[in-house]
């Protein structure tokens, strides 16, 4: 009788432990699933900001805009370099 109760107690403890571990893992999974939407929203906002900044950079680097800037008085001191001042470096060939 005591052997039967001991075996039954061990089985119940093992089943309880397995159930506890399973529930704990499911809780961790659910916590991660709840964390995903805010992070996805943040990533989307960062991507939109990157697209906006790239648009601003492209507008600024537009040759028409750069020529307009060169005509302003505060950039009047900037001139094209003379051909004699330009140094061209040779790129070594890979073998």
N, CA, C and O atoms as a CHARMM CRD file, in Angstrom:
* protein
*
  380
    1    1 UNK  N      0.81100  -1.19500   0.00000 PROA 1      0.00000
    2    1 UNK  CA     0.00000   0.00000   0.00000 PROA 1      0.00000
    3    1 UNK  C      0.85900   1.26600   0.00000 PROA 1      0.00000
    4    1 UNK  O      0.56700   2.22000  -0.72200 PROA 1      0.00000
    5    2 UNK  N      1.90900   1.27100   0.80500 PROA 2      0.00000
    6    2 UNK  CA     2.79600   2.44500   0.87600 PROA 2      0.00000
    7    2 UNK  C      3.54200   2.60900  -0.44700 PROA 2      0.00000
    8    2 UNK  O      3.77000   3.73200  -0.89600 PROA 2      0.00000
    9    3 UNK  N      3.92300   1.49700  -1.07100 PROA 3      0.00000
   10    3 UNK  CA     4.60000   1.57600  -2.36100 PROA 3      0.00000
   11    3 UNK  C      3.67300   2.19700  -3.41100 PROA 3      0.00000
   12    3 UNK  O      4.10300   3.00200  -4.23700 PROA 3      0.00000
   13    4 UNK  N      2.42000   1.81700  -3.36500 PROA 4      0.00000
   14    4 UNK  CA     1.44500   2.34900  -4.31600 PROA 4      0.00000
   15    4 UNK  C      1.24900   3.84400  -4.09500 PROA 4      0.00000
   16    4 UNK  O      1.19900   4.61000  -5.05700 PROA 4      0.00000
   17    5 UNK  N      1.13900   4.26500  -2.84100 PROA 5      0.00000
   18    5 UNK  CA     0.99000   5.68900  -2.54300 PROA 5      0.00000
   19    5 UNK  C      2.23800   6.47800  -2.94600 PROA 5      0.00000
   20    5 UNK  O      2.13100   7.59800  -3.44500 PROA 5      0.00000
   21    6 UNK  N      3.40400   5.90200  -2.73200 PROA 6      0.00000
   22    6 UNK  CA     4.65800   6.56200  -3.10100 PROA 6      0.00000
   23    6 UNK  C      4.73200   6.73000  -4.61900 PROA 6      0.00000
   24    6 UNK  O      5.09000   7.79600  -5.11800 PROA 6      0.00000
   25    7 UNK  N      4.38700   5.65300  -5.35100 PROA 7      0.00000
   26    7 UNK  CA     4.40800   5.73300  -6.81700 PROA 7      0.00000
   27    7 UNK  C      3.38300   6.74800  -7.31000 PROA 7      0.00000
   28    7 UNK  O      3.66600   7.52100  -8.22500 PROA 7      0.00000
   29    8 UNK  N      2.21000   6.75000  -6.71900 PROA 8      0.00000
   30    8 UNK  CA     1.16800   7.69600  -7.09500 PROA 8      0.00000
   31    8 UNK  C      1.60600   9.13400  -6.80700 PROA 8      0.00000
   32    8 UNK  O      1.37200  10.02800  -7.62000 PROA 8      0.00000
   33    9 UNK  N      2.23900   9.35700  -5.65900 PROA 9      0.00000
   34    9 UNK  CA     2.74700  10.68100  -5.29600 PROA 9      0.00000
   35    9 UNK  C      3.81200  11.13400  -6.28800 PROA 9      0.00000
   36    9 UNK  O      3.79600  12.28800  -6.71600 PROA 9      0.00000
   37   10 UNK  N      4.73200  10.25700  -6.65900 PROA 10     0.00000
   38   10 UNK  CA     5.80000  10.59200  -7.61200 PROA 10     0.00000
   39   10 UNK  C      5.20100  10.91400  -8.98100 PROA 10     0.00000
   40   10 UNK  O      5.63400  11.86000  -9.64000 PROA 10     0.00000
   41   11 UNK  N      4.21400  10.13600  -9.40800 PROA 11     0.00000
   42   11 UNK  CA     3.56100  10.39100 -10.70100 PROA 11     0.00000
   43   11 UNK  C      2.84900  11.74000 -10.68900 PROA 11     0.00000
   44   11 UNK  O      2.95700  12.50700 -11.64600 PROA 11     0.00000
   45   12 UNK  N      2.12200  12.03400  -9.61200 PROA 12     0.00000
   46   12 UNK  CA     1.41800  13.30900  -9.52400 PROA 12     0.00000
   47   12 UNK  C      2.38900  14.48700  -9.48600 PROA 12     0.00000
   48   12 UNK  O      2.12900  15.52000 -10.10300 PROA 12     0.00000
   49   13 UNK  N      3.48900  14.34400  -8.78100 PROA 13     0.00000
   50   13 UNK  CA     4.49800  15.40500  -8.72100 PROA 13     0.00000
   51   13 UNK  C      5.14200  15.60800 -10.09300 PROA 13     0.00000
   52   13 UNK  O      5.37000  16.74500 -10.50500 PROA 13     0.00000
   53   14 UNK  N      5.43200  14.53200 -10.79200 PROA 14     0.00000
   54   14 UNK  CA     6.02600  14.63200 -12.13000 PROA 14     0.00000
   55   14 UNK  C      5.05200  15.30500 -13.09400 PROA 14     0.00000
   56   14 UNK  O      5.44000  16.18300 -13.86400 PROA 14     0.00000
   57   15 UNK  N      3.78700  14.89100 -13.05000 PROA 15     0.00000
   58   15 UNK  CA     2.78300  15.48800 -13.91800 PROA 15     0.00000
   59   15 UNK  C      2.59200  16.96700 -13.57100 PROA 15     0.00000
   60   15 UNK  O      2.46900  17.79800 -14.47200 PROA 15     0.00000
   61   16 UNK  N      2.56600  17.30000 -12.29600 PROA 16     0.00000
   62   16 UNK  CA     2.43200  18.69600 -11.86900 PROA 16     0.00000
   63   16 UNK  C      3.61100  19.54200 -12.32800 PROA 16     0.00000
   64   16 UNK  O      3.43100  20.67100 -12.78500 PROA 16     0.00000
   65   17 UNK  N      4.81800  18.99600 -12.20500 PROA 17     0.00000
   66   17 UNK  CA     6.01700  19.72500 -12.63900 PROA 17     0.00000
   67   17 UNK  C      5.98800  19.94800 -14.15100 PROA 17     0.00000
   68   17 UNK  O      6.29600  21.04100 -14.62700 PROA 17     0.00000
   69   18 UNK  N      5.61700  18.90800 -14.90500 PROA 18     0.00000
   70   18 UNK  CA     5.54000  19.04100 -16.36000 PROA 18     0.00000
   71   18 UNK  C      4.49100  20.08300 -16.74200 PROA 18     0.00000
   72   18 UNK  O      4.72200  20.89400 -17.63800 PROA 18     0.00000
   73   19 UNK  N      3.36300  20.06500 -16.08100 PROA 19     0.00000
   74   19 UNK  CA     2.31700  21.04000 -16.35800 PROA 19     0.00000
   75   19 UNK  C      2.77900  22.45500 -16.01600 PROA 19     0.00000
   76   19 UNK  O      2.51200  23.39100 -16.77000 PROA 19     0.00000
   77   20 UNK  N      3.45700  22.61600 -14.90300 PROA 20     0.00000
   78   20 UNK  CA     3.97100  23.92800 -14.49400 PROA 20     0.00000
   79   20 UNK  C      4.96700  24.45200 -15.52400 PROA 20     0.00000
   80   20 UNK  O      4.90400  25.62100 -15.90700 PROA 20     0.00000
   81   21 UNK  N      5.88200  23.60000 -15.97500 PROA 21     0.00000
   82   21 UNK  CA     6.88300  24.02700 -16.96400 PROA 21     0.00000
   83   21 UNK  C      6.20200  24.42900 -18.26600 PROA 21     0.00000
   84   21 UNK  O      6.57800  25.42900 -18.87700 PROA 21     0.00000
   85   22 UNK  N      5.21000  23.66700 -18.69300 PROA 22     0.00000
   86   22 UNK  CA     4.49100  23.97100 -19.92600 PROA 22     0.00000
   87   22 UNK  C      3.76200  25.31300 -19.82100 PROA 22     0.00000
   88   22 UNK  O      3.83600  26.13300 -20.73600 PROA 22     0.00000
   89   23 UNK  N      3.07200  25.53300 -18.72600 PROA 23     0.00000
   90   23 UNK  CA     2.35600  26.79800 -18.52500 PROA 23     0.00000
   91   23 UNK  C      3.33600  27.96500 -18.46200 PROA 23     0.00000
   92   23 UNK  O      3.06400  29.03600 -19.00600 PROA 23     0.00000
   93   24 UNK  N      4.46400  27.76300 -17.80600 PROA 24     0.00000
   94   24 UNK  CA     5.47500  28.82200 -17.71400 PROA 24     0.00000
   95   24 UNK  C      6.01200  29.18200 -19.09800 PROA 24     0.00000
   96   24 UNK  O      6.16700  30.36300 -19.41000 PROA 24     0.00000
   97   25 UNK  N      6.29400  28.18600 -19.92200 PROA 25     0.00000
   98   25 UNK  CA     6.77300  28.45000 -21.28200 PROA 25     0.00000
   99   25 UNK  C      5.71100  29.17500 -22.10500 PROA 25     0.00000
  100   25 UNK  O      6.03000  30.09100 -22.86200 PROA 25     0.00000
  101   26 UNK  N      4.46100  28.77200 -21.96100 PROA 26     0.00000
  102   26 UNK  CA     3.37800  29.43500 -22.69100 PROA 26     0.00000
  103   26 UNK  C      3.23100  30.89700 -22.25000 PROA 26     0.00000
  104   26 UNK  O      2.94200  31.76800 -23.07000 PROA 26     0.00000
  105   27 UNK  N      3.43100  31.16000 -20.96600 PROA 27     0.00000
  106   27 UNK  CA     3.38200  32.53800 -20.47300 PROA 27     0.00000
  107   27 UNK  C      4.49300  33.38000 -21.09600 PROA 27     0.00000
  108   27 UNK  O      4.26900  34.53600 -21.45500 PROA 27     0.00000
  109   28 UNK  N      5.69000  32.80400 -21.22500 PROA 28     0.00000
  110   28 UNK  CA     6.80500  33.51800 -21.84800 PROA 28     0.00000
  111   28 UNK  C      6.50700  33.81000 -23.31500 PROA 28     0.00000
  112   28 UNK  O      6.79600  34.90100 -23.80700 PROA 28     0.00000
  113   29 UNK  N      5.92700  32.82900 -24.01200 PROA 29     0.00000
  114   29 UNK  CA     5.58000  33.02500 -25.42200 PROA 29     0.00000
  115   29 UNK  C      4.54900  34.13700 -25.56100 PROA 29     0.00000
  116   29 UNK  O      4.67100  34.99300 -26.43600 PROA 29     0.00000
  117   30 UNK  N      3.53900  34.12800 -24.70600 PROA 30     0.00000
  118   30 UNK  CA     2.50100  35.16400 -24.78000 PROA 30     0.00000
  119   30 UNK  C      3.07400  36.54900 -24.45900 PROA 30     0.00000
  120   30 UNK  O      2.66700  37.54000 -25.06500 PROA 30     0.00000
  121   31 UNK  N      4.00100  36.62000 -23.52500 PROA 31     0.00000
  122   31 UNK  CA     4.62400  37.91200 -23.21000 PROA 31     0.00000
  123   31 UNK  C      5.38500  38.43700 -24.42400 PROA 31     0.00000
  124   31 UNK  O      5.35600  39.63500 -24.70500 PROA 31     0.00000
  125   32 UNK  N      6.05700  37.55700 -25.13300 PROA 32     0.00000
  126   32 UNK  CA     6.78500  37.97700 -26.33600 PROA 32     0.00000
  127   32 UNK  C      5.81400  38.37900 -27.44400 PROA 32     0.00000
  128   32 UNK  O      6.07600  39.33400 -28.17500 PROA 32     0.00000
  129   33 UNK  N      4.71200  37.67200 -27.57400 PROA 33     0.00000
  130   33 UNK  CA     3.71900  38.02500 -28.59500 PROA 33     0.00000
  131   33 UNK  C      3.10500  39.38900 -28.30800 PROA 33     0.00000
  132   33 UNK  O      2.78500  40.13300 -29.23500 PROA 33     0.00000
  133   34 UNK  N      2.94000  39.72100 -27.04300 PROA 34     0.00000
  134   34 UNK  CA     2.40300  41.04100 -26.69400 PROA 34     0.00000
  135   34 UNK  C      3.41900  42.13600 -26.95200 PROA 34     0.00000
  136   34 UNK  O      3.04500  43.28200 -27.20200 PROA 34     0.00000
  137   35 UNK  N      4.70300  41.79800 -26.89600 PROA 35     0.00000
  138   35 UNK  CA     5.74300  42.80800 -27.10000 PROA 35     0.00000
  139   35 UNK  C      5.98300  43.10500 -28.58100 PROA 35     0.00000
  140   35 UNK  O      6.56500  44.14100 -28.90300 PROA 35     0.00000
  141   36 UNK  N      5.55600  42.23500 -29.48000 PROA 36     0.00000
  142   36 UNK  CA     5.85000  42.40100 -30.90400 PROA 36     0.00000
  143   36 UNK  C      5.13900  43.60700 -31.52700 PROA 36     0.00000
  144   36 UNK  O      5.81500  44.38900 -32.19500 PROA 36     0.00000
  145   37 UNK  N      3.82500  43.81900 -31.36000 PROA 37     0.00000
  146   37 UNK  CA     3.17100  44.95000 -32.04800 PROA 37     0.00000
  147   37 UNK  C      3.76400  46.33200 -31.73700 PROA 37     0.00000
  148   37 UNK  O      3.95200  47.11900 -32.66400 PROA 37     0.00000
  149   38 UNK  N      4.06500  46.65900 -30.47400 PROA 38     0.00000
  150   38 UNK  CA     4.68100  47.98200 -30.24900 PROA 38     0.00000
  151   38 UNK  C      6.05400  48.10300 -30.91700 PROA 38     0.00000
  152   38 UNK  O      6.40900  49.16700 -31.42500 PROA 38     0.00000
  153   39 UNK  N      6.81800  47.01400 -30.91400 PROA 39     0.00000
  154   39 UNK  CA     8.13200  47.06000 -31.55700 PROA 39     0.00000
  155   39 UNK  C      7.99000  47.19500 -33.06900 PROA 39     0.00000
  156   39 UNK  O      8.76600  47.91000 -33.70200 PROA 39     0.00000
  157   40 UNK  N      7.00700  46.51600 -33.65000 PROA 40     0.00000
  158   40 UNK  CA     6.77700  46.62600 -35.09200 PROA 40     0.00000
  159   40 UNK  C      6.35900  48.05100 -35.44700 PROA 40     0.00000
  160   40 UNK  O      6.77200  48.58400 -36.47700 PROA 40     0.00000
  161   41 UNK  N      5.54200  48.66700 -34.59700 PROA 41     0.00000
  162   41 UNK  CA     5.12200  50.04500 -34.82800 PROA 41     0.00000
  163   41 UNK  C      6.32500  50.98900 -34.76300 PROA 41     0.00000
  164   41 UNK  O      6.44100  51.91400 -35.56700 PROA 41     0.00000
  165   42 UNK  N      7.20500  50.75100 -33.81400 PROA 42     0.00000
  166   42 UNK  CA     8.40300  51.58100 -33.67600 PROA 42     0.00000
  167   42 UNK  C      9.31700  51.42200 -34.89300 PROA 42     0.00000
  168   42 UNK  O      9.86500  52.40300 -35.39500 PROA 42     0.00000
  169   43 UNK  N      9.47700  50.19100 -35.35900 PROA 43     0.00000
  170   43 UNK  CA    10.29900  49.94000 -36.55100 PROA 43     0.00000
  171   43 UNK  C      9.70400  50.64100 -37.76500 PROA 43     0.00000
  172   43 UNK  O     10.43200  51.24400 -38.55300 PROA 43     0.00000
  173   44 UNK  N      8.37700  50.56500 -37.92000 PROA 44     0.00000
  174   44 UNK  CA     7.70200  51.22000 -39.03500 PROA 44     0.00000
  175   44 UNK  C      7.92300  52.73100 -38.97200 PROA 44     0.00000
  176   44 UNK  O      8.16900  53.36400 -39.99800 PROA 44     0.00000
  177   45 UNK  N      7.83600  53.30800 -37.77700 PROA 45     0.00000
  178   45 UNK  CA     8.05600  54.75400 -37.62300 PROA 45     0.00000
  179   45 UNK  C      9.49900  55.12700 -37.97400 PROA 45     0.00000
  180   45 UNK  O      9.73700  56.15800 -38.60300 PROA 45     0.00000
  181   46 UNK  N     10.44500  54.30800 -37.57800 PROA 46     0.00000
  182   46 UNK  CA    11.85600  54.57300 -37.89700 PROA 46     0.00000
  183   46 UNK  C     12.08200  54.47800 -39.39700 PROA 46     0.00000
  184   46 UNK  O     12.80700  55.29400 -39.96700 PROA 46     0.00000
  185   47 UNK  N     11.46400  53.48500 -40.04800 PROA 47     0.00000
  186   47 UNK  CA    11.60900  53.35100 -41.49800 PROA 47     0.00000
  187   47 UNK  C     11.00800  54.55700 -42.21800 PROA 47     0.00000
  188   47 UNK  O     11.59400  55.05200 -43.18100 PROA 47     0.00000
  189   48 UNK  N      9.86200  55.03100 -41.76900 PROA 48     0.00000
  190   48 UNK  CA     9.25200  56.21100 -42.38300 PROA 48     0.00000
  191   48 UNK  C     10.14200  57.43800 -42.20200 PROA 48     0.00000
  192   48 UNK  O     10.29100  58.24200 -43.12300 PROA 48     0.00000
  193   49 UNK  N     10.73000  57.58100 -41.02400 PROA 49     0.00000
  194   49 UNK  CA    11.64100  58.69900 -40.77800 PROA 49     0.00000
  195   49 UNK  C     12.87400  58.59000 -41.67600 PROA 49     0.00000
  196   49 UNK  O     13.35400  59.60000 -42.19100 PROA 49     0.00000
  197   50 UNK  N     13.38700  57.37500 -41.86700 PROA 50     0.00000
  198   50 UNK  CA    14.53700  57.17300 -42.76400 PROA 50     0.00000
  199   50 UNK  C     14.18400  57.55600 -44.20000 PROA 50     0.00000
  200   50 UNK  O     14.98400  58.18400 -44.89400 PROA 50     0.00000
  201   51 UNK  N     12.97700  57.17400 -44.64500 PROA 51     0.00000
  202   51 UNK  CA    12.54700  57.54300 -46.00000 PROA 51     0.00000
  203   51 UNK  C     12.42700  59.05900 -46.13500 PROA 51     0.00000
  204   51 UNK  O     12.82600  59.63700 -47.14500 PROA 51     0.00000
  205   52 UNK  N     11.87800  59.68500 -45.11300 PROA 52     0.00000
  206   52 UNK  CA    11.75200  61.14700 -45.14200 PROA 52     0.00000
  207   52 UNK  C     13.12500  61.81200 -45.19000 PROA 52     0.00000
  208   52 UNK  O     13.34600  62.73200 -45.97800 PROA 52     0.00000
  209   53 UNK  N     14.04400  61.34800 -44.34700 PROA 53     0.00000
  210   53 UNK  CA    15.38600  61.93900 -44.33100 PROA 53     0.00000
  211   53 UNK  C     16.11300  61.70200 -45.65300 PROA 53     0.00000
  212   53 UNK  O     16.84500  62.57500 -46.11800 PROA 53     0.00000
  213   54 UNK  N     15.91900  60.52900 -46.26400 PROA 54     0.00000
  214   54 UNK  CA    16.54100  60.26500 -47.55900 PROA 54     0.00000
  215   54 UNK  C     15.98200  61.21200 -48.61700 PROA 54     0.00000
  216   54 UNK  O     16.71500  61.68700 -49.48400 PROA 54     0.00000
  217   55 UNK  N     14.67700  61.48400 -48.54100 PROA 55     0.00000
  218   55 UNK  CA    14.05900  62.44400 -49.47000 PROA 55     0.00000
  219   55 UNK  C     14.66500  63.83600 -49.27800 PROA 55     0.00000
  220   55 UNK  O     14.96400  64.52200 -50.25500 PROA 55     0.00000
  221   56 UNK  N     14.84500  64.25000 -48.03100 PROA 56     0.00000
  222   56 UNK  CA    15.43500  65.56300 -47.74800 PROA 56     0.00000
  223   56 UNK  C     16.86600  65.62500 -48.27800 PROA 56     0.00000
  224   56 UNK  O     17.27400  66.63200 -48.85900 PROA 56     0.00000
  225   57 UNK  N     17.62500  64.55300 -48.07800 PROA 57     0.00000
  226   57 UNK  CA    19.00800  64.51500 -48.56900 PROA 57     0.00000
  227   57 UNK  C     19.02600  64.59100 -50.09100 PROA 57     0.00000
  228   57 UNK  O     19.81900  65.33500 -50.66700 PROA 57     0.00000
  229   58 UNK  N     18.15700  63.82600 -50.74300 PROA 58     0.00000
  230   58 UNK  CA    18.11000  63.84100 -52.20700 PROA 58     0.00000
  231   58 UNK  C     17.73700  65.22500 -52.73300 PROA 58     0.00000
  232   58 UNK  O     18.28700  65.68000 -53.73600 PROA 58     0.00000
  233   59 UNK  N     16.80700  65.89200 -52.05900 PROA 59     0.00000
  234   59 UNK  CA    16.43600  67.24900 -52.47100 PROA 59     0.00000
  235   59 UNK  C     17.60400  68.20800 -52.29300 PROA 59     0.00000
  236   59 UNK  O     17.83900  69.07000 -53.14000 PROA 59     0.00000
  237   60 UNK  N     18.33600  68.05800 -51.19100 PROA 60     0.00000
  238   60 UNK  CA    19.45900  68.96400 -50.93400 PROA 60     0.00000
  239   60 UNK  C     20.58400  68.72200 -51.93600 PROA 60     0.00000
  240   60 UNK  O     21.20500  69.67400 -52.41000 PROA 60     0.00000
  241   61 UNK  N     20.85200  67.46100 -52.26000 PROA 61     0.00000
  242   61 UNK  CA    21.95100  67.13600 -53.16600 PROA 61     0.00000
  243   61 UNK  C     21.56800  67.28600 -54.63900 PROA 61     0.00000
  244   61 UNK  O     22.39300  67.02800 -55.51500 PROA 61     0.00000
  245   62 UNK  N     20.36900  67.68500 -54.91700 PROA 62     0.00000
  246   62 UNK  CA    19.92400  67.91200 -56.28500 PROA 62     0.00000
  247   62 UNK  C     20.82800  68.97300 -56.91800 PROA 62     0.00000
  248   62 UNK  O     21.04400  70.02600 -56.31900 PROA 62     0.00000
  249   63 UNK  N     21.35900  68.71700 -58.11700 PROA 63     0.00000
  250   63 UNK  CA    22.26100  69.69600 -58.74900 PROA 63     0.00000
  251   63 UNK  C     21.64600  71.08100 -58.90700 PROA 63     0.00000
  252   63 UNK  O     22.34800  72.08300 -58.76900 PROA 63     0.00000
  253   64 UNK  N     20.36800  71.15600 -59.19100 PROA 64     0.00000
  254   64 UNK  CA    19.71500  72.46500 -59.33700 PROA 64     0.00000
  255   64 UNK  C     19.77600  73.21800 -58.01300 PROA 64     0.00000
  256   64 UNK  O     20.05500  74.41700 -57.99500 PROA 64     0.00000
  257   65 UNK  N     19.52100  72.53300 -56.91900 PROA 65     0.00000
  258   65 UNK  CA    19.57700  73.18000 -55.60200 PROA 65     0.00000
  259   65 UNK  C     21.00400  73.60100 -55.26700 PROA 65     0.00000
  260   65 UNK  O     21.21800  74.67900 -54.71500 PROA 65     0.00000
  261   66 UNK  N     21.97900  72.75700 -55.59900 PROA 66     0.00000
  262   66 UNK  CA    23.37100  73.09900 -55.30100 PROA 66     0.00000
  263   66 UNK  C     23.82600  74.30500 -56.11300 PROA 66     0.00000
  264   66 UNK  O     24.58900  75.13300 -55.61400 PROA 66     0.00000
  265   67 UNK  N     23.37300  74.41300 -57.34400 PROA 67     0.00000
  266   67 UNK  CA    23.72500  75.58700 -58.14800 PROA 67     0.00000
  267   67 UNK  C     23.08500  76.83900 -57.56300 PROA 67     0.00000
  268   67 UNK  O     23.70800  77.90000 -57.53100 PROA 67     0.00000
  269   68 UNK  N     21.83600  76.72000 -57.09700 PROA 68     0.00000
  270   68 UNK  CA    21.18100  77.86100 -56.45300 PROA 68     0.00000
  271   68 UNK  C     21.95000  78.28700 -55.19900 PROA 68     0.00000
  272   68 UNK  O     22.08900  79.47900 -54.92400 PROA 68     0.00000
  273   69 UNK  N     22.44800  77.30600 -54.44400 PROA 69     0.00000
  274   69 UNK  CA    23.23200  77.64200 -53.25000 PROA 69     0.00000
  275   69 UNK  C     24.53800  78.33300 -53.62900 PROA 69     0.00000
  276   69 UNK  O     24.97600  79.25600 -52.94200 PROA 69     0.00000
  277   70 UNK  N     25.15400  77.89100 -54.71100 PROA 70     0.00000
  278   70 UNK  CA    26.43700  78.49300 -55.10300 PROA 70     0.00000
  279   70 UNK  C     26.27400  79.95000 -55.52600 PROA 70     0.00000
  280   70 UNK  O     27.24400  80.70700 -55.49400 PROA 70     0.00000
  281   71 UNK  N     25.07600  80.35400 -55.92000 PROA 71     0.00000
  282   71 UNK  CA    24.83700  81.74600 -56.33600 PROA 71     0.00000
  283   71 UNK  C     24.56400  82.66800 -55.15200 PROA 71     0.00000
  284   71 UNK  O     24.54300  83.88800 -55.30900 PROA 71     0.00000
  285   72 UNK  N     24.35800  82.09300 -53.97500 PROA 72     0.00000
  286   72 UNK  CA    24.09200  82.92300 -52.79300 PROA 72     0.00000
  287   72 UNK  C     25.39200  83.57600 -52.32400 PROA 72     0.00000
  288   72 UNK  O     26.47000  83.00900 -52.50900 PROA 72     0.00000
  289   73 UNK  N     25.30000  84.76200 -51.71800 PROA 73     0.00000
  290   73 UNK  CA    26.51300  85.49300 -51.31300 PROA 73     0.00000
  291   73 UNK  C     27.34700  84.76100 -50.25600 PROA 73     0.00000
  292   73 UNK  O     28.57200  84.88100 -50.25400 PROA 73     0.00000
  293   74 UNK  N     26.71000  84.01000 -49.36700 PROA 74     0.00000
  294   74 UNK  CA    27.50000  83.35100 -48.31900 PROA 74     0.00000
  295   74 UNK  C     28.35200  82.19100 -48.84600 PROA 74     0.00000
  296   74 UNK  O     29.24400  81.69900 -48.15400 PROA 74     0.00000
  297   75 UNK  N     28.06500  81.76200 -50.07800 PROA 75     0.00000
  298   75 UNK  CA    28.86200  80.69500 -50.69300 PROA 75     0.00000
  299   75 UNK  C     29.66200  81.22600 -51.88100 PROA 75     0.00000
  300   75 UNK  O     30.18100  80.44000 -52.67300 PROA 75     0.00000
  301   76 UNK  N     29.76500  82.51700 -52.01300 PROA 76     0.00000
  302   76 UNK  CA    30.46800  83.12800 -53.14100 PROA 76     0.00000
  303   76 UNK  C     31.95700  82.81700 -53.16400 PROA 76     0.00000
  304   76 UNK  O     32.57300  82.85300 -54.22900 PROA 76     0.00000
  305   77 UNK  N     32.54000  82.51600 -52.03100 PROA 77     0.00000
  306   77 UNK  CA    33.97000  82.22700 -51.98000 PROA 77     0.00000
  307   77 UNK  C     34.30400  80.83300 -52.52300 PROA 77     0.00000
  308   77 UNK  O     35.47300  80.53900 -52.77300 PROA 77     0.00000
  309   78 UNK  N     33.30700  79.97900 -52.70700 PROA 78     0.00000
  310   78 UNK  CA    33.54500  78.63200 -53.21900 PROA 78     0.00000
  311   78 UNK  C     33.62500  78.67000 -54.74600 PROA 78     0.00000
  312   78 UNK  O     32.71600  79.17000 -55.40900 PROA 78     0.00000
  313   79 UNK  N     34.69000  78.15100 -55.28400 PROA 79     0.00000
  314   79 UNK  CA    34.90700  78.14100 -56.72800 PROA 79     0.00000
  315   79 UNK  C     35.28200  76.72200 -57.16000 PROA 79     0.00000
  316   79 UNK  O     35.70900  75.89600 -56.35400 PROA 79     0.00000
  317   80 UNK  N     35.10900  76.47100 -58.45600 PROA 80     0.00000
  318   80 UNK  CA    35.55800  75.20200 -59.00700 PROA 80     0.00000
  319   80 UNK  C     37.07500  75.15800 -58.97800 PROA 80     0.00000
  320   80 UNK  O     37.71800  76.18700 -59.18100 PROA 80     0.00000
  321   81 UNK  N     37.66400  73.99600 -58.73100 PROA 81     0.00000
  322   81 UNK  CA    39.13700  73.91400 -58.74400 PROA 81     0.00000
  323   81 UNK  C     39.66000  73.99800 -60.18200 PROA 81     0.00000
  324   81 UNK  O     39.00000  73.59100 -61.13800 PROA 81     0.00000
  325   82 UNK  N     40.86400  74.53800 -60.28800 PROA 82     0.00000
  326   82 UNK  CA    41.50100  74.57800 -61.60500 PROA 82     0.00000
  327   82 UNK  C     41.97800  73.17200 -61.95800 PROA 82     0.00000
  328   82 UNK  O     42.18900  72.33300 -61.08200 PROA 82     0.00000
  329   83 UNK  N     42.14100  72.93600 -63.23900 PROA 83     0.00000
  330   83 UNK  CA    42.57600  71.61600 -63.70000 PROA 83     0.00000
  331   83 UNK  C     43.93700  71.27000 -63.13000 PROA 83     0.00000
  332   83 UNK  O     44.20300  70.10200 -62.84900 PROA 83     0.00000
  333   84 UNK  N     44.79400  72.23900 -62.95500 PROA 84     0.00000
  334   84 UNK  CA    46.13500  71.98100 -62.41500 PROA 84     0.00000
  335   84 UNK  C     46.06900  71.58200 -60.94400 PROA 84     0.00000
  336   84 UNK  O     46.98600  70.93200 -60.44200 PROA 84     0.00000
  337   85 UNK  N     45.00900  71.95800 -60.25400 PROA 85     0.00000
  338   85 UNK  CA    44.89300  71.63300 -58.83400 PROA 85     0.00000
  339   85 UNK  C     44.29700  70.24400 -58.58200 PROA 85     0.00000
  340   85 UNK  O     44.34800  69.74400 -57.45800 PROA 85     0.00000
  341   86 UNK  N     43.74200  69.62800 -59.60700 PROA 86     0.00000
  342   86 UNK  CA    43.09500  68.32300 -59.44700 PROA 86     0.00000
  343   86 UNK  C     44.14500  67.23400 -59.57100 PROA 86     0.00000
  344   86 UNK  O     44.90300  67.19500 -60.54000 PROA 86     0.00000
  345   87 UNK  N     44.18600  66.35000 -58.58200 PROA 87     0.00000
  346   87 UNK  CA    45.12100  65.22900 -58.58300 PROA 87     0.00000
  347   87 UNK  C     44.31400  63.95600 -58.79100 PROA 87     0.00000
  348   87 UNK  O     43.35000  63.69600 -58.07100 PROA 87     0.00000
  349   88 UNK  N     44.71700  63.16300 -59.78400 PROA 88     0.00000
  350   88 UNK  CA    44.03700  61.90700 -60.06800 PROA 88     0.00000
  351   88 UNK  C     44.94600  60.77300 -59.61600 PROA 88     0.00000
  352   88 UNK  O     46.09000  60.66700 -60.06000 PROA 88     0.00000
  353   89 UNK  N     44.43500  59.93600 -58.73800 PROA 89     0.00000
  354   89 UNK  CA    45.21200  58.80000 -58.23100 PROA 89     0.00000
  355   89 UNK  C     44.83800  57.55600 -58.99100 PROA 89     0.00000
  356   89 UNK  O     43.66500  57.33200 -59.29100 PROA 89     0.00000
  357   90 UNK  N     45.81800  56.75200 -59.30200 PROA 90     0.00000
  358   90 UNK  CA    45.58600  55.48700 -59.98900 PROA 90     0.00000
  359   90 UNK  C     45.20900  54.41700 -58.95600 PROA 90     0.00000
  360   90 UNK  O     45.82100  54.32200 -57.89200 PROA 90     0.00000
  361   91 UNK  N     44.20500  53.62700 -59.28600 PROA 91     0.00000
  362   91 UNK  CA    43.79100  52.52600 -58.41900 PROA 91     0.00000
  363   91 UNK  C     44.60800  51.30100 -58.82500 PROA 91     0.00000
  364   91 UNK  O     44.61800  50.92700 -59.99900 PROA 91     0.00000
  365   92 UNK  N     45.29900  50.66700 -57.86100 PROA 92     0.00000
  366   92 UNK  CA    46.11000  49.48900 -58.24000 PROA 92     0.00000
  367   92 UNK  C     45.21400  48.35100 -58.73000 PROA 92     0.00000
  368   92 UNK  O     44.13200  48.11900 -58.19000 PROA 92     0.00000
  369   93 UNK  N     45.67700  47.65400 -59.75100 PROA 93     0.00000
  370   93 UNK  CA    44.94500  46.53400 -60.31800 PROA 93     0.00000
  371   93 UNK  C     45.11900  45.29700 -59.44500 PROA 93     0.00000
  372   93 UNK  O     46.21900  45.00800 -58.97400 PROA 93     0.00000
  373   94 UNK  N     44.03600  44.57700 -59.23500 PROA 94     0.00000
  374   94 UNK  CA    44.11200  43.32500 -58.47300 PROA 94     0.00000
  375   94 UNK  C     44.54200  42.21900 -59.40800 PROA 94     0.00000
  376   94 UNK  O     44.19800  42.20700 -60.59000 PROA 94     0.00000
  377   95 UNK  N     45.30100  41.29300 -58.85600 PROA 95     0.00000
  378   95 UNK  CA    45.79400  40.17800 -59.67700 PROA 95     0.00000
  379   95 UNK  C     44.92700  38.97900 -59.51400 PROA 95     0.00000
  380   95 UNK  O     45.18400  37.94300 -60.12600 PROA 95     0.00000
